[in-house]
Amino acid sequence: MHDRPELGIDRSKPVDRIALSPDGSSWVDLVPGFIRDPEPLLATLIETTDWLQGEVWRYEKYVEEKRLGSWGRADTLAAPLRQAGLHLDSVYRVRFQGASIVYYRDGNDFQGLHSDREMRWLDDTLIGIVVLGESRPFQLRPRRNVNDPSARRDDSQDVVLRPGHGDLLVMGGRCQQDWLHGVPADATQLPRISVTWRWTSRGGRPDTAPSYFDGRSYSDGPSRVGTRYRRPTS
């Protein structure tokens, strides 16, 4: 059975599974060229999305995130993105939640290494990301034991992919438990947008530590909202 011409996604593209752990418990699926016509979709999202500037409470002040963000209900997304969400539900046989949208205006915008701990249950998760625009490094690094003084910062085991221009990337298994991922700063003036859907089986023990979105205070002053959003000034 062939895709209908009007579909904005190409379901015939092969899936390249990258094993991150020897036992296969953490993995990444990469589908190049999943969105058929990504450049007009990128331009439409840049122009029509209600972008917000996130600020996180750090070091007794609010610090701007180096990117813009938004959220989209399934019924408000552009047709290729609605189709992408349905495709993820069908292929992985779960109901994804989403979608969150992140806009990297140029190479100065970035996202540091992290795991999506706000899902809390991290032993069995799926995170699907459609990447539009510039192909930039997508960095994965094994999580180190912060309580082990011998565990130094080490990038020798990093896995670096370069999704872009309509590629689909899916992180699965224990990836959020055992690995960090991020989009480092890059020498480009071109934009990148990622549209992300998430699912967790809610199995295993929940992660109860503060997430990225919780505030960090270093004094006895009044508590602050950990993350707040405003309209960007430029």
mmCIF file of the C-alpha atoms, coordinates in Angstrom:
data_MODEL
# 
_entry.id   MODEL 
# 
loop_
_atom_site.group_PDB 
_atom_site.id 
_atom_site.type_symbol 
_atom_site.label_atom_id 
_atom_site.label_alt_id 
_atom_site.label_comp_id 
_atom_site.label_asym_id 
_atom_site.label_entity_id 
_atom_site.label_seq_id 
_atom_site.pdbx_PDB_ins_code 
_atom_site.Cartn_x 
_atom_site.Cartn_y 
_atom_site.Cartn_z 
_atom_site.occupancy 
_atom_site.B_iso_or_equiv 
_atom_site.pdbx_formal_charge 
_atom_site.auth_seq_id 
_atom_site.auth_comp_id 
_atom_site.auth_asym_id 
_atom_site.auth_atom_id 
_atom_site.pdbx_PDB_model_num 
ATOM 1   C CA . MET A 1 1   ? 0.000  0.000  0.000  1.00 0.00 ? 1   MET A CA 1 
ATOM 2   C CA . HIS A 1 2   ? 1.466  3.367  -1.031 1.00 0.00 ? 2   HIS A CA 1 
ATOM 3   C CA . ASP A 1 3   ? 1.141  6.709  0.727  1.00 0.00 ? 3   ASP A CA 1 
ATOM 4   C CA . ARG A 1 4   ? -1.436 9.042  -0.727 1.00 0.00 ? 4   ARG A CA 1 
ATOM 5   C CA . PRO A 1 5   ? 0.210  12.002 -2.503 1.00 0.00 ? 5   PRO A CA 1 
ATOM 6   C CA . GLU A 1 6   ? -1.420 14.526 -0.171 1.00 0.00 ? 6   GLU A CA 1 
ATOM 7   C CA . LEU A 1 7   ? 0.273  13.134 2.934  1.00 0.00 ? 7   LEU A CA 1 
ATOM 8   C CA . GLY A 1 8   ? 2.885  15.505 4.343  1.00 0.00 ? 8   GLY A CA 1 
ATOM 9   C CA . ILE A 1 9   ? 4.964  12.630 5.748  1.00 0.00 ? 9   ILE A CA 1 
ATOM 10  C CA . ASP A 1 10  ? 6.757  9.780  4.010  1.00 0.00 ? 10  ASP A CA 1 
ATOM 11  C CA . ARG A 1 11  ? 5.994  6.552  5.868  1.00 0.00 ? 11  ARG A CA 1 
ATOM 12  C CA . SER A 1 12  ? 8.109  4.521  3.440  1.00 0.00 ? 12  SER A CA 1 
ATOM 13  C CA . LYS A 1 13  ? 11.412 5.942  4.681  1.00 0.00 ? 13  LYS A CA 1 
ATOM 14  C CA . PRO A 1 14  ? 13.645 3.335  6.365  1.00 0.00 ? 14  PRO A CA 1 
ATOM 15  C CA . VAL A 1 15  ? 14.243 3.521  10.104 1.00 0.00 ? 15  VAL A CA 1 
ATOM 16  C CA . ASP A 1 16  ? 17.854 3.435  11.318 1.00 0.00 ? 16  ASP A CA 1 
ATOM 17  C CA . ARG A 1 17  ? 17.941 2.145  14.915 1.00 0.00 ? 17  ARG A CA 1 
ATOM 18  C CA . ILE A 1 18  ? 21.033 3.159  16.875 1.00 0.00 ? 18  ILE A CA 1 
ATOM 19  C CA . ALA A 1 19  ? 21.663 1.066  19.991 1.00 0.00 ? 19  ALA A CA 1 
ATOM 20  C CA . LEU A 1 20  ? 23.017 3.216  22.821 1.00 0.00 ? 20  LEU A CA 1 
ATOM 21  C CA . SER A 1 21  ? 23.548 0.321  25.230 1.00 0.00 ? 21  SER A CA 1 
ATOM 22  C CA . PRO A 1 22  ? 24.861 -3.211 24.597 1.00 0.00 ? 22  PRO A CA 1 
ATOM 23  C CA . ASP A 1 23  ? 21.652 -4.803 25.909 1.00 0.00 ? 23  ASP A CA 1 
ATOM 24  C CA . GLY A 1 24  ? 19.436 -2.618 23.708 1.00 0.00 ? 24  GLY A CA 1 
ATOM 25  C CA . SER A 1 25  ? 17.701 -1.000 26.661 1.00 0.00 ? 25  SER A CA 1 
ATOM 26  C CA . SER A 1 26  ? 18.434 2.504  25.322 1.00 0.00 ? 26  SER A CA 1 
ATOM 27  C CA . TRP A 1 27  ? 18.142 3.368  21.652 1.00 0.00 ? 27  TRP A CA 1 
ATOM 28  C CA . VAL A 1 28  ? 17.450 6.056  19.058 1.00 0.00 ? 28  VAL A CA 1 
ATOM 29  C CA . ASP A 1 29  ? 15.469 5.655  15.828 1.00 0.00 ? 29  ASP A CA 1 
ATOM 30  C CA . LEU A 1 30  ? 16.368 8.047  13.004 1.00 0.00 ? 30  LEU A CA 1 
ATOM 31  C CA . VAL A 1 31  ? 14.173 8.521  9.909  1.00 0.00 ? 31  VAL A CA 1 
ATOM 32  C CA . PRO A 1 32  ? 15.779 10.923 7.395  1.00 0.00 ? 32  PRO A CA 1 
ATOM 33  C CA . GLY A 1 33  ? 13.433 12.931 5.184  1.00 0.00 ? 33  GLY A CA 1 
ATOM 34  C CA . PHE A 1 34  ? 10.297 12.016 7.110  1.00 0.00 ? 34  PHE A CA 1 
ATOM 35  C CA . ILE A 1 35  ? 8.551  15.348 6.360  1.00 0.00 ? 35  ILE A CA 1 
ATOM 36  C CA . ARG A 1 36  ? 8.037  15.612 2.604  1.00 0.00 ? 36  ARG A CA 1 
ATOM 37  C CA . ASP A 1 37  ? 8.286  19.387 2.165  1.00 0.00 ? 37  ASP A CA 1 
ATOM 38  C CA . PRO A 1 38  ? 9.905  20.746 5.332  1.00 0.00 ? 38  PRO A CA 1 
ATOM 39  C CA . GLU A 1 39  ? 11.012 24.248 4.316  1.00 0.00 ? 39  GLU A CA 1 
ATOM 40  C CA . PRO A 1 40  ? 7.529  25.816 3.854  1.00 0.00 ? 40  PRO A CA 1 
ATOM 41  C CA . LEU A 1 41  ? 6.460  24.189 7.127  1.00 0.00 ? 41  LEU A CA 1 
ATOM 42  C CA . LEU A 1 42  ? 9.469  25.739 8.895  1.00 0.00 ? 42  LEU A CA 1 
ATOM 43  C CA . ALA A 1 43  ? 8.624  29.187 7.523  1.00 0.00 ? 43  ALA A CA 1 
ATOM 44  C CA . THR A 1 44  ? 4.964  28.849 8.522  1.00 0.00 ? 44  THR A CA 1 
ATOM 45  C CA . LEU A 1 45  ? 5.821  27.830 12.084 1.00 0.00 ? 45  LEU A CA 1 
ATOM 46  C CA . ILE A 1 46  ? 8.258  30.711 12.511 1.00 0.00 ? 46  ILE A CA 1 
ATOM 47  C CA . GLU A 1 47  ? 5.678  33.229 11.331 1.00 0.00 ? 47  GLU A CA 1 
ATOM 48  C CA . THR A 1 48  ? 2.489  31.910 12.931 1.00 0.00 ? 48  THR A CA 1 
ATOM 49  C CA . THR A 1 49  ? 3.494  30.266 16.220 1.00 0.00 ? 49  THR A CA 1 
ATOM 50  C CA . ASP A 1 50  ? 2.786  32.177 19.427 1.00 0.00 ? 50  ASP A CA 1 
ATOM 51  C CA . TRP A 1 51  ? 6.363  32.078 20.697 1.00 0.00 ? 51  TRP A CA 1 
ATOM 52  C CA . LEU A 1 52  ? 7.193  32.520 24.370 1.00 0.00 ? 52  LEU A CA 1 
ATOM 53  C CA . GLN A 1 53  ? 10.445 33.357 26.122 1.00 0.00 ? 53  GLN A CA 1 
ATOM 54  C CA . GLY A 1 54  ? 11.084 31.031 29.058 1.00 0.00 ? 54  GLY A CA 1 
ATOM 55  C CA . GLU A 1 55  ? 12.887 32.214 32.186 1.00 0.00 ? 55  GLU A CA 1 
ATOM 56  C CA . VAL A 1 56  ? 14.149 29.910 34.957 1.00 0.00 ? 56  VAL A CA 1 
ATOM 57  C CA . TRP A 1 57  ? 14.947 30.920 38.538 1.00 0.00 ? 57  TRP A CA 1 
ATOM 58  C CA . ARG A 1 58  ? 18.691 30.444 39.025 1.00 0.00 ? 58  ARG A CA 1 
ATOM 59  C CA . TYR A 1 59  ? 21.261 32.132 41.251 1.00 0.00 ? 59  TYR A CA 1 
ATOM 60  C CA . GLU A 1 60  ? 18.637 34.388 42.876 1.00 0.00 ? 60  GLU A CA 1 
ATOM 61  C CA . LYS A 1 61  ? 17.412 35.819 39.567 1.00 0.00 ? 61  LYS A CA 1 
ATOM 62  C CA . TYR A 1 62  ? 15.469 34.785 36.472 1.00 0.00 ? 62  TYR A CA 1 
ATOM 63  C CA . VAL A 1 63  ? 17.703 33.644 33.599 1.00 0.00 ? 63  VAL A CA 1 
ATOM 64  C CA . GLU A 1 64  ? 16.453 33.650 30.012 1.00 0.00 ? 64  GLU A CA 1 
ATOM 65  C CA . GLU A 1 65  ? 16.493 30.364 28.151 1.00 0.00 ? 65  GLU A CA 1 
ATOM 66  C CA . LYS A 1 66  ? 18.536 30.574 24.953 1.00 0.00 ? 66  LYS A CA 1 
ATOM 67  C CA . ARG A 1 67  ? 15.610 29.569 22.725 1.00 0.00 ? 67  ARG A CA 1 
ATOM 68  C CA . LEU A 1 68  ? 11.909 30.238 22.320 1.00 0.00 ? 68  LEU A CA 1 
ATOM 69  C CA . GLY A 1 69  ? 9.104  27.761 22.898 1.00 0.00 ? 69  GLY A CA 1 
ATOM 70  C CA . SER A 1 70  ? 5.424  27.041 22.473 1.00 0.00 ? 70  SER A CA 1 
ATOM 71  C CA . TRP A 1 71  ? 2.868  24.248 22.795 1.00 0.00 ? 71  TRP A CA 1 
ATOM 72  C CA . GLY A 1 72  ? 0.412  22.882 20.275 1.00 0.00 ? 72  GLY A CA 1 
ATOM 73  C CA . ARG A 1 73  ? -2.722 20.775 20.636 1.00 0.00 ? 73  ARG A CA 1 
ATOM 74  C CA . ALA A 1 74  ? -3.046 18.057 18.035 1.00 0.00 ? 74  ALA A CA 1 
ATOM 75  C CA . ASP A 1 75  ? -6.032 19.746 16.404 1.00 0.00 ? 75  ASP A CA 1 
ATOM 76  C CA . THR A 1 76  ? -4.168 23.050 15.975 1.00 0.00 ? 76  THR A CA 1 
ATOM 77  C CA . LEU A 1 77  ? -0.975 21.690 14.412 1.00 0.00 ? 77  LEU A CA 1 
ATOM 78  C CA . ALA A 1 78  ? -0.224 21.957 10.699 1.00 0.00 ? 78  ALA A CA 1 
ATOM 79  C CA . ALA A 1 79  ? -1.367 18.886 8.747  1.00 0.00 ? 79  ALA A CA 1 
ATOM 80  C CA . PRO A 1 80  ? 2.105  17.252 8.391  1.00 0.00 ? 80  PRO A CA 1 
ATOM 81  C CA . LEU A 1 81  ? 2.636  17.533 12.154 1.00 0.00 ? 81  LEU A CA 1 
ATOM 82  C CA . ARG A 1 82  ? -0.815 16.098 12.954 1.00 0.00 ? 82  ARG A CA 1 
ATOM 83  C CA . GLN A 1 83  ? 0.075  13.223 10.630 1.00 0.00 ? 83  GLN A CA 1 
ATOM 84  C CA . ALA A 1 84  ? 3.438  12.811 12.352 1.00 0.00 ? 84  ALA A CA 1 
ATOM 85  C CA . GLY A 1 85  ? 1.742  12.488 15.741 1.00 0.00 ? 85  GLY A CA 1 
ATOM 86  C CA . LEU A 1 86  ? -0.690 9.875  14.431 1.00 0.00 ? 86  LEU A CA 1 
ATOM 87  C CA . HIS A 1 87  ? 2.202  8.024  12.795 1.00 0.00 ? 87  HIS A CA 1 
ATOM 88  C CA . LEU A 1 88  ? 4.070  7.843  16.119 1.00 0.00 ? 88  LEU A CA 1 
ATOM 89  C CA . ASP A 1 89  ? 0.957  6.517  17.889 1.00 0.00 ? 89  ASP A CA 1 
ATOM 90  C CA . SER A 1 90  ? 0.505  3.870  15.198 1.00 0.00 ? 90  SER A CA 1 
ATOM 91  C CA . VAL A 1 91  ? 4.107  2.690  14.837 1.00 0.00 ? 91  VAL A CA 1 
ATOM 92  C CA . TYR A 1 92  ? 4.995  2.584  18.546 1.00 0.00 ? 92  TYR A CA 1 
ATOM 93  C CA . ARG A 1 93  ? 1.477  1.560  19.657 1.00 0.00 ? 93  ARG A CA 1 
ATOM 94  C CA . VAL A 1 94  ? 1.137  4.058  22.486 1.00 0.00 ? 94  VAL A CA 1 
ATOM 95  C CA . ARG A 1 95  ? -0.624 7.398  22.856 1.00 0.00 ? 95  ARG A CA 1 
ATOM 96  C CA . PHE A 1 96  ? 1.949  10.187 22.737 1.00 0.00 ? 96  PHE A CA 1 
ATOM 97  C CA . GLN A 1 97  ? 1.385  13.502 24.527 1.00 0.00 ? 97  GLN A CA 1 
ATOM 98  C CA . GLY A 1 98  ? 2.311  16.723 22.810 1.00 0.00 ? 98  GLY A CA 1 
ATOM 99  C CA . ALA A 1 99  ? 3.427  18.602 21.136 1.00 0.00 ? 99  ALA A CA 1 
ATOM 100 C CA . SER A 1 100 ? 6.015  21.030 22.488 1.00 0.00 ? 100 SER A CA 1 
ATOM 101 C CA . ILE A 1 101 ? 7.783  23.277 19.979 1.00 0.00 ? 101 ILE A CA 1 
ATOM 102 C CA . VAL A 1 102 ? 11.251 24.787 20.398 1.00 0.00 ? 102 VAL A CA 1 
ATOM 103 C CA . TYR A 1 103 ? 12.686 27.492 18.147 1.00 0.00 ? 103 TYR A CA 1 
ATOM 104 C CA . TYR A 1 104 ? 16.450 27.936 17.848 1.00 0.00 ? 104 TYR A CA 1 
ATOM 105 C CA . ARG A 1 105 ? 16.708 31.270 16.026 1.00 0.00 ? 105 ARG A CA 1 
ATOM 106 C CA . ASP A 1 106 ? 20.353 30.740 15.077 1.00 0.00 ? 106 ASP A CA 1 
ATOM 107 C CA . GLY A 1 107 ? 23.467 28.996 16.366 1.00 0.00 ? 107 GLY A CA 1 
ATOM 108 C CA . ASN A 1 108 ? 23.580 31.159 19.499 1.00 0.00 ? 108 ASN A CA 1 
ATOM 109 C CA . ASP A 1 109 ? 20.420 29.448 20.766 1.00 0.00 ? 109 ASP A CA 1 
ATOM 110 C CA . PHE A 1 110 ? 21.015 26.063 22.379 1.00 0.00 ? 110 PHE A CA 1 
ATOM 111 C CA . GLN A 1 111 ? 19.816 23.522 24.932 1.00 0.00 ? 111 GLN A CA 1 
ATOM 112 C CA . GLY A 1 112 ? 22.280 22.043 27.399 1.00 0.00 ? 112 GLY A CA 1 
ATOM 113 C CA . LEU A 1 113 ? 22.660 18.362 28.166 1.00 0.00 ? 113 LEU A CA 1 
ATOM 114 C CA . HIS A 1 114 ? 19.651 17.084 30.110 1.00 0.00 ? 114 HIS A CA 1 
ATOM 115 C CA . SER A 1 115 ? 17.089 14.308 30.311 1.00 0.00 ? 115 SER A CA 1 
ATOM 116 C CA . ASP A 1 116 ? 13.347 14.861 30.175 1.00 0.00 ? 116 ASP A CA 1 
ATOM 117 C CA . ARG A 1 117 ? 12.917 14.225 33.878 1.00 0.00 ? 117 ARG A CA 1 
ATOM 118 C CA . GLU A 1 118 ? 9.646  16.129 34.070 1.00 0.00 ? 118 GLU A CA 1 
ATOM 119 C CA . MET A 1 119 ? 8.027  12.880 32.849 1.00 0.00 ? 119 MET A CA 1 
ATOM 120 C CA . ARG A 1 120 ? 9.081  11.439 36.260 1.00 0.00 ? 120 ARG A CA 1 
ATOM 121 C CA . TRP A 1 121 ? 8.857  7.760  35.203 1.00 0.00 ? 121 TRP A CA 1 
ATOM 122 C CA . LEU A 1 122 ? 12.010 7.320  33.080 1.00 0.00 ? 122 LEU A CA 1 
ATOM 123 C CA . ASP A 1 123 ? 12.595 3.550  32.871 1.00 0.00 ? 123 ASP A CA 1 
ATOM 124 C CA . ASP A 1 124 ? 10.486 3.132  29.727 1.00 0.00 ? 124 ASP A CA 1 
ATOM 125 C CA . THR A 1 125 ? 9.845  6.246  27.647 1.00 0.00 ? 125 THR A CA 1 
ATOM 126 C CA . LEU A 1 126 ? 9.466  7.382  24.049 1.00 0.00 ? 126 LEU A CA 1 
ATOM 127 C CA . ILE A 1 127 ? 10.282 10.871 22.802 1.00 0.00 ? 127 ILE A CA 1 
ATOM 128 C CA . GLY A 1 128 ? 9.609  11.600 19.135 1.00 0.00 ? 128 GLY A CA 1 
ATOM 129 C CA . ILE A 1 129 ? 11.106 14.750 17.576 1.00 0.00 ? 129 ILE A CA 1 
ATOM 130 C CA . VAL A 1 130 ? 10.509 16.191 14.109 1.00 0.00 ? 130 VAL A CA 1 
ATOM 131 C CA . VAL A 1 131 ? 13.418 18.497 13.264 1.00 0.00 ? 131 VAL A CA 1 
ATOM 132 C CA . LEU A 1 132 ? 12.911 21.303 10.757 1.00 0.00 ? 132 LEU A CA 1 
ATOM 133 C CA . GLY A 1 133 ? 15.515 23.683 9.403  1.00 0.00 ? 133 GLY A CA 1 
ATOM 134 C CA . GLU A 1 134 ? 19.263 23.576 9.898  1.00 0.00 ? 134 GLU A CA 1 
ATOM 135 C CA . SER A 1 135 ? 21.005 20.245 10.553 1.00 0.00 ? 135 SER A CA 1 
ATOM 136 C CA . ARG A 1 136 ? 22.747 20.842 13.871 1.00 0.00 ? 136 ARG A CA 1 
ATOM 137 C CA . PRO A 1 137 ? 24.455 18.443 16.279 1.00 0.00 ? 137 PRO A CA 1 
ATOM 138 C CA . PHE A 1 138 ? 22.110 16.484 18.545 1.00 0.00 ? 138 PHE A CA 1 
ATOM 139 C CA . GLN A 1 139 ? 24.357 15.252 21.332 1.00 0.00 ? 139 GLN A CA 1 
ATOM 140 C CA . LEU A 1 140 ? 23.788 12.197 23.536 1.00 0.00 ? 140 LEU A CA 1 
ATOM 141 C CA . ARG A 1 141 ? 26.029 11.390 26.509 1.00 0.00 ? 141 ARG A CA 1 
ATOM 142 C CA . PRO A 1 142 ? 25.862 8.579  29.098 1.00 0.00 ? 142 PRO A CA 1 
ATOM 143 C CA . ARG A 1 143 ? 24.722 9.850  32.479 1.00 0.00 ? 143 ARG A CA 1 
ATOM 144 C CA . ARG A 1 144 ? 27.521 9.800  35.042 1.00 0.00 ? 144 ARG A CA 1 
ATOM 145 C CA . ASN A 1 145 ? 27.158 9.059  38.752 1.00 0.00 ? 145 ASN A CA 1 
ATOM 146 C CA . VAL A 1 146 ? 27.446 12.492 40.364 1.00 0.00 ? 146 VAL A CA 1 
ATOM 147 C CA . ASN A 1 147 ? 28.151 10.837 43.735 1.00 0.00 ? 147 ASN A CA 1 
ATOM 148 C CA . ASP A 1 148 ? 31.249 9.088  42.373 1.00 0.00 ? 148 ASP A CA 1 
ATOM 149 C CA . PRO A 1 149 ? 34.267 11.441 42.638 1.00 0.00 ? 149 PRO A CA 1 
ATOM 150 C CA . SER A 1 150 ? 36.121 9.374  40.042 1.00 0.00 ? 150 SER A CA 1 
ATOM 151 C CA . ALA A 1 151 ? 33.400 9.961  37.428 1.00 0.00 ? 151 ALA A CA 1 
ATOM 152 C CA . ARG A 1 152 ? 34.766 12.947 35.509 1.00 0.00 ? 152 ARG A CA 1 
ATOM 153 C CA . ARG A 1 153 ? 33.146 14.813 32.664 1.00 0.00 ? 153 ARG A CA 1 
ATOM 154 C CA . ASP A 1 154 ? 33.910 12.681 29.617 1.00 0.00 ? 154 ASP A CA 1 
ATOM 155 C CA . ASP A 1 155 ? 32.780 13.153 26.021 1.00 0.00 ? 155 ASP A CA 1 
ATOM 156 C CA . SER A 1 156 ? 34.546 10.084 24.613 1.00 0.00 ? 156 SER A CA 1 
ATOM 157 C CA . GLN A 1 157 ? 31.304 8.077  24.612 1.00 0.00 ? 157 GLN A CA 1 
ATOM 158 C CA . ASP A 1 158 ? 29.148 10.808 23.093 1.00 0.00 ? 158 ASP A CA 1 
ATOM 159 C CA . VAL A 1 159 ? 26.861 9.931  20.211 1.00 0.00 ? 159 VAL A CA 1 
ATOM 160 C CA . VAL A 1 160 ? 26.354 12.925 17.925 1.00 0.00 ? 160 VAL A CA 1 
ATOM 161 C CA . LEU A 1 161 ? 23.632 12.952 15.264 1.00 0.00 ? 161 LEU A CA 1 
ATOM 162 C CA . ARG A 1 162 ? 22.726 15.800 12.895 1.00 0.00 ? 162 ARG A CA 1 
ATOM 163 C CA . PRO A 1 163 ? 18.957 15.688 12.291 1.00 0.00 ? 163 PRO A CA 1 
ATOM 164 C CA . GLY A 1 164 ? 17.364 18.471 10.265 1.00 0.00 ? 164 GLY A CA 1 
ATOM 165 C CA . HIS A 1 165 ? 15.289 19.346 7.191  1.00 0.00 ? 165 HIS A CA 1 
ATOM 166 C CA . GLY A 1 166 ? 12.318 17.172 8.172  1.00 0.00 ? 166 GLY A CA 1 
ATOM 167 C CA . ASP A 1 167 ? 14.056 14.224 9.829  1.00 0.00 ? 167 ASP A CA 1 
ATOM 168 C CA . LEU A 1 168 ? 12.317 12.249 12.600 1.00 0.00 ? 168 LEU A CA 1 
ATOM 169 C CA . LEU A 1 169 ? 14.243 11.160 15.697 1.00 0.00 ? 169 LEU A CA 1 
ATOM 170 C CA . VAL A 1 170 ? 12.812 8.914  18.433 1.00 0.00 ? 170 VAL A CA 1 
ATOM 171 C CA . MET A 1 171 ? 14.577 8.197  21.743 1.00 0.00 ? 171 MET A CA 1 
ATOM 172 C CA . GLY A 1 172 ? 13.331 5.075  23.483 1.00 0.00 ? 172 GLY A CA 1 
ATOM 173 C CA . GLY A 1 173 ? 13.718 2.577  26.313 1.00 0.00 ? 173 GLY A CA 1 
ATOM 174 C CA . ARG A 1 174 ? 15.851 3.748  29.234 1.00 0.00 ? 174 ARG A CA 1 
ATOM 175 C CA . CYS A 1 175 ? 17.339 6.621  27.240 1.00 0.00 ? 175 CYS A CA 1 
ATOM 176 C CA . GLN A 1 176 ? 16.001 9.288  29.646 1.00 0.00 ? 176 GLN A CA 1 
ATOM 177 C CA . GLN A 1 177 ? 17.221 7.321  32.650 1.00 0.00 ? 177 GLN A CA 1 
ATOM 178 C CA . ASP A 1 178 ? 20.717 6.483  31.437 1.00 0.00 ? 178 ASP A CA 1 
ATOM 179 C CA . TRP A 1 179 ? 21.558 9.196  28.895 1.00 0.00 ? 179 TRP A CA 1 
ATOM 180 C CA . LEU A 1 180 ? 21.571 12.970 28.539 1.00 0.00 ? 180 LEU A CA 1 
ATOM 181 C CA . HIS A 1 181 ? 20.810 14.813 25.317 1.00 0.00 ? 181 HIS A CA 1 
ATOM 182 C CA . GLY A 1 182 ? 21.100 18.379 24.085 1.00 0.00 ? 182 GLY A CA 1 
ATOM 183 C CA . VAL A 1 183 ? 21.543 20.767 21.174 1.00 0.00 ? 183 VAL A CA 1 
ATOM 184 C CA . PRO A 1 184 ? 24.828 22.664 21.674 1.00 0.00 ? 184 PRO A CA 1 
ATOM 185 C CA . ALA A 1 185 ? 25.565 26.119 20.301 1.00 0.00 ? 185 ALA A CA 1 
ATOM 186 C CA . ASP A 1 186 ? 26.698 26.010 16.692 1.00 0.00 ? 186 ASP A CA 1 
ATOM 187 C CA . ALA A 1 187 ? 28.329 28.230 14.073 1.00 0.00 ? 187 ALA A CA 1 
ATOM 188 C CA . THR A 1 188 ? 25.235 28.911 11.979 1.00 0.00 ? 188 THR A CA 1 
ATOM 189 C CA . GLN A 1 189 ? 22.921 31.824 11.325 1.00 0.00 ? 189 GLN A CA 1 
ATOM 190 C CA . LEU A 1 190 ? 20.093 29.552 10.174 1.00 0.00 ? 190 LEU A CA 1 
ATOM 191 C CA . PRO A 1 191 ? 17.031 28.587 12.243 1.00 0.00 ? 191 PRO A CA 1 
ATOM 192 C CA . ARG A 1 192 ? 16.028 25.191 13.618 1.00 0.00 ? 192 ARG A CA 1 
ATOM 193 C CA . ILE A 1 193 ? 12.674 24.076 15.050 1.00 0.00 ? 193 ILE A CA 1 
ATOM 194 C CA . SER A 1 194 ? 11.982 20.853 16.919 1.00 0.00 ? 194 SER A CA 1 
ATOM 195 C CA . VAL A 1 195 ? 8.465  19.522 17.498 1.00 0.00 ? 195 VAL A CA 1 
ATOM 196 C CA . THR A 1 196 ? 8.371  16.938 20.292 1.00 0.00 ? 196 THR A CA 1 
ATOM 197 C CA . TRP A 1 197 ? 5.867  14.297 21.444 1.00 0.00 ? 197 TRP A CA 1 
ATOM 198 C CA . ARG A 1 198 ? 6.397  12.291 24.668 1.00 0.00 ? 198 ARG A CA 1 
ATOM 199 C CA . TRP A 1 199 ? 5.155  9.096  26.291 1.00 0.00 ? 199 TRP A CA 1 
ATOM 200 C CA . THR A 1 200 ? 6.059  7.203  29.469 1.00 0.00 ? 200 THR A CA 1 
ATOM 201 C CA . SER A 1 201 ? 4.841  3.793  30.586 1.00 0.00 ? 201 SER A CA 1 
ATOM 202 C CA . ARG A 1 202 ? 4.829  5.079  34.193 1.00 0.00 ? 202 ARG A CA 1 
ATOM 203 C CA . GLY A 1 203 ? 6.632  1.889  35.167 1.00 0.00 ? 203 GLY A CA 1 
ATOM 204 C CA . GLY A 1 204 ? 9.361  1.578  37.784 1.00 0.00 ? 204 GLY A CA 1 
ATOM 205 C CA . ARG A 1 205 ? 10.182 4.085  40.503 1.00 0.00 ? 205 ARG A CA 1 
ATOM 206 C CA . PRO A 1 206 ? 9.347  7.739  39.773 1.00 0.00 ? 206 PRO A CA 1 
ATOM 207 C CA . ASP A 1 207 ? 12.122 10.319 39.769 1.00 0.00 ? 207 ASP A CA 1 
ATOM 208 C CA . THR A 1 208 ? 11.217 12.674 42.628 1.00 0.00 ? 208 THR A CA 1 
ATOM 209 C CA . ALA A 1 209 ? 14.233 14.991 42.410 1.00 0.00 ? 209 ALA A CA 1 
ATOM 210 C CA . PRO A 1 210 ? 13.600 18.597 41.297 1.00 0.00 ? 210 PRO A CA 1 
ATOM 211 C CA . SER A 1 211 ? 13.302 18.917 37.535 1.00 0.00 ? 211 SER A CA 1 
ATOM 212 C CA . TYR A 1 212 ? 14.834 21.528 35.261 1.00 0.00 ? 212 TYR A CA 1 
ATOM 213 C CA . PHE A 1 213 ? 11.616 23.568 35.511 1.00 0.00 ? 213 PHE A CA 1 
ATOM 214 C CA . ASP A 1 214 ? 11.825 23.848 39.313 1.00 0.00 ? 214 ASP A CA 1 
ATOM 215 C CA . GLY A 1 215 ? 13.559 26.885 40.764 1.00 0.00 ? 215 GLY A CA 1 
ATOM 216 C CA . ARG A 1 216 ? 17.011 26.816 42.356 1.00 0.00 ? 216 ARG A CA 1 
ATOM 217 C CA . SER A 1 217 ? 17.464 29.053 45.397 1.00 0.00 ? 217 SER A CA 1 
ATOM 218 C CA . TYR A 1 218 ? 20.677 29.619 47.309 1.00 0.00 ? 218 TYR A CA 1 
ATOM 219 C CA . SER A 1 219 ? 19.379 31.861 50.070 1.00 0.00 ? 219 SER A CA 1 
ATOM 220 C CA . ASP A 1 220 ? 16.601 31.958 52.645 1.00 0.00 ? 220 ASP A CA 1 
ATOM 221 C CA . GLY A 1 221 ? 14.621 34.490 50.601 1.00 0.00 ? 221 GLY A CA 1 
ATOM 222 C CA . PRO A 1 222 ? 11.024 33.936 49.519 1.00 0.00 ? 222 PRO A CA 1 
ATOM 223 C CA . SER A 1 223 ? 10.439 31.076 47.117 1.00 0.00 ? 223 SER A CA 1 
ATOM 224 C CA . ARG A 1 224 ? 9.872  31.933 43.457 1.00 0.00 ? 224 ARG A CA 1 
ATOM 225 C CA . VAL A 1 225 ? 8.044  30.274 40.592 1.00 0.00 ? 225 VAL A CA 1 
ATOM 226 C CA . GLY A 1 226 ? 10.652 27.988 39.036 1.00 0.00 ? 226 GLY A CA 1 
ATOM 227 C CA . THR A 1 227 ? 9.813  28.795 35.415 1.00 0.00 ? 227 THR A CA 1 
ATOM 228 C CA . ARG A 1 228 ? 7.856  31.673 33.928 1.00 0.00 ? 228 ARG A CA 1 
ATOM 229 C CA . TYR A 1 229 ? 7.058  32.753 30.382 1.00 0.00 ? 229 TYR A CA 1 
ATOM 230 C CA . ARG A 1 230 ? 6.631  36.075 28.615 1.00 0.00 ? 230 ARG A CA 1 
ATOM 231 C CA . ARG A 1 231 ? 6.386  37.412 25.113 1.00 0.00 ? 231 ARG A CA 1 
ATOM 232 C CA . PRO A 1 232 ? 9.819  37.815 23.492 1.00 0.00 ? 232 PRO A CA 1 
ATOM 233 C CA . THR A 1 233 ? 11.027 41.389 23.105 1.00 0.00 ? 233 THR A CA 1 
ATOM 234 C CA . SER A 1 234 ? 12.580 40.803 19.676 1.00 0.00 ? 234 SER A CA 1 
# 
